[in-house]
């Protein structure tokens, strides 16, 4: 069935417009345009070019287009590399790190607080033994906290959203 492009003015807004319809003859196309509320000024037959129909590919099978500035995976060649942070150590070691870190941090805060309170209360004489004891215990808790922190450290990596490949950023 031939297609016709109809030029004219819209009956509601009086603006120039055009529509394309499929009809058997120019007269049929004009009557269709009039029924749609168009004052027809000209009818032109449009050449229809047959398009080659491509089979539909599911979205999950379509390749991701390469975009500038987005890293694509070199392993699967279709995934996008997403920046994320991952633990350096394994999960059991990270759990041990948290078990070490939390009590040591709490004891460090408690020691600093008790030392400050001892000076605020203006004890007449603070024995040197107490100051040295606080210093040694504070140093030990600092070392324990540092060890816990080292066990729970993270690093920045790029991870593929399709295959899960990981690449270090630095």
C-alpha positions in Angstrom: 0.0 0.0 0.0 1.5 3.4 -1.0 2.2 6.0 1.6 1.3 9.7 1.2 2.7 12.8 3.0 -0.1 15.4 3.5 0.8 19.0 4.1 -1.8 21.5 5.5 -2.9 23.5 8.5 -4.2 22.0 11.8 -7.9 23.0 12.2 -7.5 23.6 16.0 -4.3 25.6 16.1 -4.0 26.9 12.5 -0.3 25.9 12.5 1.3 24.4 9.4 1.8 20.6 9.9 2.2 17.4 8.0 1.2 13.8 8.5 2.1 10.5 6.7 -0.7 8.0 6.0 -1.1 4.8 4.1 -3.9 4.8 1.6 -4.8 3.4 -1.9 -5.0 6.8 -3.6 -4.3 10.5 -3.0 -8.1 11.1 -2.6 -8.3 8.4 0.2 -5.2 10.0 1.9 -6.9 13.4 1.7 -10.1 12.1 3.3 -8.1 10.5 6.1 -6.4 13.8 6.7 -9.7 15.7 6.8 -11.1 13.2 9.2 -8.1 13.9 11.5 -8.8 17.7 11.4 -6.3 18.9 8.8 -7.0 21.5 6.2 -5.2 19.9 3.2 -3.0 22.0 1.0 -0.9 19.4 -0.8 -0.7 15.6 -1.0 2.7 14.0 -2.0 3.3 10.3 -2.5 6.3 9.1 -0.4 8.6 6.4 -1.7 8.8 3.5 0.8 12.2 1.9 1.1 12.0 -1.7 2.3 14.1 -2.1 5.3 15.9 -5.3 6.1 14.4 -6.7 9.3 17.0 -7.7 11.8 16.2 -10.4 14.4 15.6 -9.1 17.9 18.5 -9.9 20.3 17.7 -10.1 24.0 19.1 -7.2 26.0 21.4 -9.4 28.1 23.1 -10.7 24.9 23.7 -7.3 23.4 27.2 -6.1 23.7 27.7 -3.0 25.7 28.8 -0.1 23.5 32.2 1.3 24.2 32.0 4.8 25.7 34.8 7.2 26.1 36.0 7.5 29.7 34.5 4.2 30.9 36.8 1.3 31.5 35.7 -2.0 29.9 36.8 -5.4 31.1 39.7 -7.0 29.2 38.7 -10.5 30.4 35.1 -10.8 29.1 35.2 -7.8 26.7 31.7 -6.8 27.6 31.6 -5.8 31.2 32.1 -2.3 32.7 34.7 -1.9 35.4 33.2 -0.4 38.5 35.4 1.2 41.2 35.0 -0.2 44.7 36.9 -0.9 47.9 37.7 -4.4 49.1 39.5 -5.7 52.2 43.1 -6.6 51.7 43.0 -9.6 54.0 40.6 -12.6 54.0 37.3 -12.4 55.9 38.5 -14.4 58.9 41.5 -12.1 59.3 39.3 -9.1 59.0 37.0 -10.4 61.7 40.0 -10.9 64.0 41.1 -7.4 63.2 37.8 -6.0 64.3 37.9 -8.2 67.5 41.4 -6.7 68.2 40.7 -3.1 67.2 37.5 -2.4 69.1 38.6 -3.3 72.7 42.0 -1.6 72.2 40.4 1.6 71.0 37.9 1.6 73.9 40.7 1.0 76.4 42.7 3.8 74.9 39.8 6.2 75.2 39.2 5.1 78.8 42.9 5.7 79.7 43.0 9.1 78.2 39.7 10.0 80.0 40.9 8.8 83.3 44.2 10.7 83.0 42.3 13.9 82.2 40.0 13.3 85.1 42.9 12.8 87.5 44.3 16.2 86.5 40.9 17.9 86.6 40.2 16.7 90.1 43.5 18.3 91.1 44.9 15.5 93.0 47.5 16.9 95.4 50.3 14.6 94.1 50.2 12.4 91.1 52.7 9.7 91.7 55.3 9.2 89.0 54.4 5.5 89.0 50.9 6.3 87.8 52.1 8.5 85.0 54.6 5.9 83.8 51.9 3.2 84.1 49.5 5.2 82.0 52.2 5.8 79.4 53.1 2.2 79.1 49.5 1.0 78.9 48.7 3.7 76.4 51.6 2.7 74.2 50.5 -1.0 74.3 46.9 -0.1 73.4 48.1 2.1 70.6 50.2 -0.8 69.2 47.2 -3.2 69.5 44.9 -0.7 67.8 47.4 -0.2 65.0 47.6 -4.0 64.5 43.8 -4.2 64.3 43.7 -1.3 61.9 46.3 -3.0 59.6 44.2 -6.2 59.5 41.0 -4.3 58.4 42.5 -2.1 55.8 40.9 -1.8 52.4 42.2 -1.0 48.9 40.6 0.6 45.8 40.0 -1.8 42.9 38.1 -1.9 39.6 35.6 -4.9 39.4 33.9 -6.1 36.3 30.1 -6.2 36.6 29.8 -9.2 34.4 32.6 -11.7 35.1 33.9 -10.3 38.5 37.5 -9.8 37.4 39.4 -7.4 39.7 42.2 -5.0 38.7 44.2 -2.9 41.2 43.9 0.8 40.7 47.4 1.5 42.2 
